[in-house]
Amino acid sequence: TQDNILTWRVTGYLCPTAVSMYFCKTEYNTGLLCVIILFFFFQDYTATIFLRQRWTDERLCFDGNKSLSLDGRLVEMLWVPDTFIVDSKKSFLHDITVENRLIRIYPNGTVLYALRITTTVACSMDLTKYPMDKQTCTLQLESWGYNINDVMFYWTRGNDSVSGLDTLQLAQYTVEDHFTSVSEAVYETGRYPKLVFHFELKRNILYFILETYVPSILLVVLSWVSFWISQSSVPARICIGVTTVLTMTTLMMGARTSLPNANCFIKAIDVYLGICFSFIFGALLEYAVAHFCTLHRLSSKERNGVLAAVTNSCSTPDNINKIDSNRSSETNTDKKRERSKHSGCTSPMSVMKRLFCIFDCFHVKNPYHIDNYARFSFPLSFIIINVLYWVYYLYF
């Protein structure tokens, strides 16, 4: 019996069908077992797959009730489907200690062909909600040369054809759902059978909360400590502000190195780091504004003194005008000159008054109240923004 099978080498490259037919109409089923997925951040994933293919070849029928297990090197003597993985970037067949192939032939001509391969498959990922994202990837098996008139693909047990995902543990993902489907690939050369395995993954956010979110929140809270330090303690407040800004910058750069290499995406974690950096930088600017108002505020006496000086300088020509008006020897030209002096003095005084009015609009009577307002406004606004952030990215 085994000798008859080995003689298949002469016609091993022909389709398993009658000689009078020009193409093979073969029912071919595929099963996946123990899919081990290792995800990376470059829009693809790497999987080690036990691929089991089964078809019936009547030319391999033999008498008996036991199956025959053949050496994997005999696969070249048999007809095998030309299955390939769509969107595969790199694949290889394990060959330690020998090529990991299994060929088993049953008395009714059914052939079981099993492989252990590792492949890197492209997966288009939407990272706008990273690290609170969900990704749906596919593993597509397709016939390379035989169209739908030659070979028909189907899953042996439907969704149960793929096993091993229930006990699969990944570092960053949790498999939420998976299912199989059968479709066709349409090209210019014809329509080809295709099997698709869909699986949905949800990223585990706990690692990112401990690694990025919690340190960012603590840095923001640390920047608020300066609100309770006296404004006269310039070195202390400047040290806290600059230290938190630099630490936050370092944290952002460190987080970016571990993020997916997708610069075209504005990710959720980028938004949060930007919010934290804005609050930390705002706390530093708050002290700069408060310190500026403390050093450069003008007291009411100083402003009145300036106004009085301007008024006196303008009243002197007016007095001279009164004295000179009593003199009958002055000509009309002198009076016009004095009037021009008087009108030229009133215009600077009005300008000064307007400038002081504008200054009063932006003047802070007590700069120490700025810290009091910041103690409540900064935490309150940060809490509100956090609520909006988490609700949006978790539920929308």
Sequence and secondary structure as in RCSB ss.txt:
>XXXX:A:sequence
TQDNILTWRVTGYLCPTAVSMYFCKTEYNTGLLCVIILFFFFQDYTATIFLRQRWTDERLCFDGNKSLSLDGRLV
EMLWVPDTFIVDSKKSFLHDITVENRLIRIYPNGTVLYALRITTTVACSMDLTKYPMDKQTCTLQLESWGYNIND
VMFYWTRGNDSVSGLDTLQLAQYTVEDHFTSVSEAVYETGRYPKLVFHFELKRNILYFILETYVPSILLVVLSWV
SFWISQSSVPARICIGVTTVLTMTTLMMGARTSLPNANCFIKAIDVYLGICFSFIFGALLEYAVAHFCTLHRLSS
KERNGVLAAVTNSCSTPDNINKIDSNRSSETNTDKKRERSKHSGCTSPMSVMKRLFCIFDCFHVKNPYHIDNYAR
FSFPLSFIIINVLYWVYYLYF
>XXXX:A:secstr
 HHHHHGGGGGTTS SS TT SS  EEEEEEEEEEEEEE SSSEEEEEEEEEEEEE GGG  SSSS EEE GGGG
GGS    EEETTEEEEEE  SSS  EEEEE TTSEEEEEEEEEEEEE     TTTTS EEEEEEEEEESS  TTT
EEEEESSGGGGEESSTT   SSEEEEEEEEEEEEEEETTEEEEEEEEEEEEEE  HHHIIIIIHHHHHHHHHHGG
GGGS TT HHHHHHHHHHHHHHHHHHHHHHHHTS S TT   HHHHHHHHHHHHHHHHHHHHHHHHHHHHH   H
HHHHHHHHHHHHHHHHHHHHHHHHHT TT  HHHHHHHHHHHHHHHHHHHHHHHHHHHHHHH  S THHHHHHHH
HHHHHHHHHHHHHHHHHHHH 
